[in-house]
Amino acid sequence: MSLFKARDWWSTVLGDKEEFDQGCLCLADVDNSGNGLDKIIVGSFMGYLRIFNPRPVKIGDGAQPEDLLLEVHLQDPVLQVEVGKFVSGTEMLYLAVLHSRKLCVYSVSGTLGNVEHGNQYQVKLVYEHNLQRTACNMTYGAFGGVKGRDLICIQSMDGMLMVFEQERYAFGRFLPGFLLPGPLAYSPRTDSFITVSSCRQVESYRYQVLAFATDADKRQETEQQKLGSGKRLVVDWTLNIGEQALDICIRSFNQSASSVFVLGERNFFCLKDNGQIQFMKKLDCSPSCFLPYCSVSEGTVNTLIGNHNSMLHVYQDVTLKWATQLPHVPAAVRVGSLHDLKGAIVTLSDDGRLQCSYLGTDPSLFQAPKVEARELNYDVLDAELKELQNIIKDANKSQGVWPMTEREDDLKISVMVSPTLDSIPQAPDAEVGADPVPSVTVKVTLQNRVALQRAKLSIYVQPPLVLSDARFTFELMEPERTRTVAFSVCLKGSYAPPELEGNAVVSYFRPTDRNPEGIPRVIQSKFRLPLKLICQPGQPSKIASHKLTIDTNKPPVSLLSLFPGFASPSEDDQVNIMGFQLLGGSQVTLLASKTSQRYRIQSEQFEDLWLITNELILRLQEYFEKQKIKDFACSFSGPIPLQEYFELIDHHFELRVNVENLEELLAERAVQFRAIQRRLLIRFKDKTPAPLQHLDSLLDGTHKQPNERRVPSSLKISLHPGQSAAYTVTPKYVCSTHVTDGFSVRLCVALRSGPAAACVRASVRGPTVWPSGGVRPCVALQSGPAAACVRACSRAWPYGLAQRRRASVHAPVRGPTVWPSGGVRPCVLPCVALRSGPAAACVRACSRAWPYGLAQRRRASVRGPTV
């Protein structure tokens, strides 16, 4: 029994999956019995109101049926319960229950029965107030110094304080600078309300200032208020505590002064009634609730603080006097006088665990009996010890649940890779690019000493290497048997694998006497594949884009000794250069220095360097191990080639972006294709024949564009030989070319949705302007080559940037493209049917080039630009 553990006097669990908060617990003589004992009133967010009067027969007993005086379902969630003098004309105690949109005051009364468990309790609604705003919390007290009754103040979620004088609503005031509601308390000595704002400040508002301030219910100021009858709500004092507050409590332990206690997220504050800090305490754990109460020492205050470590600390001012362990995290704590227990600590958790406990421990009256002393017989003890040791040895020798033999004795696995490639390749694809794909045969031998069950052999290689068969199953393997399986490995892909190492894994079950089903075991063996499986001898090259130099601490070794299969026997023994041609990849060249201890690997593709570099290091290590040289080491002294690595990442990202662009283009063309199909279907179903108006051509072009995947990557405008300009654009732009008398004009249109948007963007964002006095075109695109366009126009347009932009936007809509004086004047008319703006001007500009009616011109303008 721990001295620092709360002693359970009475406990119970409330409801099923109900939730509670710090305002859901209250202790008071709610039924006005007059015997000085408190009842426990608990309300839940599920709307249940319960009243308990614990009377345990034995300490630590659970709740008995007669302990629950009353349980009623109020339908609405209970936010807070308080007991006070809330009814006019009497000083009896009544129960106030705060709901989200309602305040109810009940009277609790009991009727005595003939037997002990026959007492009946009931609640009766005295009055209620329907709230216009959602309530958060409430406080009560003798506001304004009234005698013999308590008034209620409710704080709403939008920062309004609503004061109720018992059955009558008094007034409502909005707090200045309000954002989120905080805890609220009433100080009787100063007649003020104290709360903590969202600015993390403790604020005090006097009741008299609230009463005479401007009414919050009046949205507009009247003439009388303009004359100064209403006063502005001014805070009495503020104190910045630098953190949010969990709860506020005000206690007056003498007639001269009162203290304001504030529980923060990390600190505990005690303030004077004028806002000055009396003391503060930094807490070691995150607090959950607190309760100040009177101390036995004069001039000090005791405080109970519960935290999220299920601990309840007792502080005397800032000194920790006691710490006790609770079975739950307390959300609310109260102290009251219960049956046969004065000063009981009542705690309530957020999941409904209600407990009445006390500190310390109970005195133990048990006395251990005296043990008779007897002499020990050491001979008997030695014999018993030897017997136990023999039993342990026999158990270790026999097969138990876990066999004591070595794993290697159960099953041996060996892998043999054929030194030559298969004469007939077993590759599923005959070629990778233009090179034939070789294959190699691998044999795996399994030899077991004991009987094994459900053995499974799995082979793993790095992609793009593939296996002809990767899984083998043996249901029952008899002892002293050998099994051999063979499979082929080949390359399936146009890139090199990260390594040539494979792994053969066998999982099996070994049965024992105590476990006939078998104990699972796993054994594995690694093997290396030949380099010729993925590359062939190639012509070495001394020029490459990417190079890598490896330094060693030993003299250079002939490449013919390291790679005997990649050099001709007729060559010199001291071969210092060798070429490797990767299947479906680039060519890699390996050079060995004749004077220094260095090796260089170079290639046109950066990613192809790794495989040959790794193979070179492994073969050098094997070579020097055979020479019994153990201090061989390789190093790389140059900078890490991160730039090439980042370029590969950027290239991969560009490919992903291009894929998304192509998918977007395909989706747009699919929507356009279905729209054209619907229009054609309407035309074909019409009984009166009507012209298709080039819908068939538009359908054919829409179908061809995604299939041909014509997404241009450049924009070119040529006027005459010797003058041209190219601009890079993204694949979201589709270009069209117009040729007139040797002049070639190619316009790029930013397509995002449908031909109508394409036509609008072609006219507004991509016009072609030829200013007088020069032949320099300006293609102003809002995204992509906009900067290039502005630079192209800088020499020909003698005005500022803003004038150039306005000219390029307004010129095509109001009329045809302007060409330089003295040149050929073709008609390039991107016509746009705008619902508002220069639509009429656009139609008039198209009148000469389009020989049809107005409706046809508008439809043509929506479907695409007119050239």
ABEGO torsion letter per residue (X at the ends): XBAABBBBABBBBBEBGBBBBAAABBBBBAAGAGAGBBBBBBBBAAGBBBBBBBBBABBGBBBBAAABABBBBAGBBBABBBBBBABBGBABBBBBBBBAABBBBBBBBBBBBABAAABBBBBBBABBBBBABBBABBBBEBBGGBBGBBBBBBBBAAGBBBBBBEABBABBBBBBGBABBBBBBBBAAAGBBBBBBAAGBBBBBBAAAAAABBBAABABBBAAAAAGABBBBBBABBBBAGBBBABBBBBBABAABBBBBBBBAABBBBBBAAGBBABBBBBABBBABBBBBBBABBGBBBBBBBBAAGBBBBBBEABBABBBBBABBBABBBBBBBBGBBGBBBBBBAAGBBBBBBBEBBBBABBBBBBBBBBBBAAAAAAAAAAAAAAAAAAAABBBABBABBAAAABBBBBBBBABBBABBABABABBEABBBBBBBBBBBBBBABBBBGBBBBBBBBOABBBABABBBBABBBBGBBBBBBBBBBBBEABBBABABBBBBBBBBBBBAABAAEBBBBBBBBBBBBAAAABBBBBBBABBABBBBBBBABBBBBAAAABAAABBAABBABBABBBBBBBGBBBBBBBBBAABBBBBBBBABAAAAAAAAAAAAAAAAAAAAAAGBAABBBBBABBBBAAAAAAAAAAAAAAAAAAAAAAAAAAAAAAAAAAAAAAAAAAAABABBBBAGGAAAAAAAAAAAAAAGBBBABBBBBABBGBBBBBBBBAABBBBBBBBGGBBBBBBBBBABEAAAAAAAAAAABBBBBBBGBABBBBBBABEAAAAAAAAAAAABABBAAAAAAAAAAAAAABBBBBBBGBBBBBBBBBBBBABEAAAAAAAAAAAABABBAAAAAAAAAAEBBX
